[in-house]
Amino acid sequence: MGTEAIAPAMAPPPAPLLFVSVAAYNDPELFPTLHSAYGQAAHPERLRFGVVDQHVVDRYGELPTWKAQIRYIWLNARDARGVCFARSMLAGLMEGEAFLLQIDSHMRFDPGWDQILIDQWTSLEQPRALLTASPMPWTPDAGPIPLPTGKVIVLEPHPEYPLRNRAALVANPSGRPVPGQRLAAGCLFAAGTLYDEVPYDPHLYFNGEELVYAQRLLARGWTIYHPSLLPIYHLYKQPKGDPSLVHWGQTVHRDWDPQALRAKGERRLSDALADALGPVYSHRP
């Protein structure tokens, strides 16, 4: 009798990786943010971090022992051109990860946050679904303040500043993510193709970042949802907070005047809202 060849066992598919996109400006909370994300993840080995650290010194030597999972770019604070410029650089650090989480550099995380977001995104069964909200706060004194049970954070136009968002807590009896029209740039979870399909605009400064990006995404077939479970917290700056933590604070010598960057960004914003930047940037499908 002849012998039959035994087919080799199929290797399991690789686990999906999650790219965490972090833009920082002179932020002492950058490394605590990275440690919280890594330490609280259900699958820390699947995380890949992209960091653009706009700081007065290169902090590469302060990276944690798991720095092989961090792609770090130092940009001297004097050369910083705002958050949109930094976020546009982060797209170039991705290497085909399945998921993308875009955050600010002063966040905290609940245990298992990565699987919580992936499970919610998967339940929507839409490859172009996007989960986003302005997170509940954390403070050094009180720690994280959880999202109230049965509530969801929705984003609305600010009544006095339409280019900005206003967050509101509303009842969510369904317990599922809620459709929306606005996004929070500091807490945004989606498929890893997001930056490729809708690139970030380096010419915007701050004003209009979230409104324009939301409109461009919607025009390209993406759907915005506000998550029913939000395992991420944000340290919100106080009116009398440290001015060195904001780019317009004029706390370091810079080759780029924030006022000139703001004016440039507002011209770009005007052109974007007028749909005058061509098909790649168009708000039309």
Buried (B, 14 or more C-beta within 10 A) or exposed (E): EEEEEEEEEEEEEEEEBBBBBBBBBBBEBBBBBBBBBBEBBEBBEBBBBBBBBBBEEEBEEEBEEBBEBBBBBBBBBEEBBBBBBBBBBBBEBBEEBBBBBBBBBBBBBBEBBBBBBBEBBEEBEBEBBBBBBBBBBBEEEEEBEEBEEEBBBBBEBEEEEEBBBBBEEEEBEEEBBBEBEBBBBBBBBBBBBBBEBBBBBBBBBBBBBBBBBBBBBBBBEBBBBBBBBBBBBBBBEEEEEEEBBBBBBEBBEBEBEBEEBBEBBBEBBEBBBEBEBEEEBBBEE
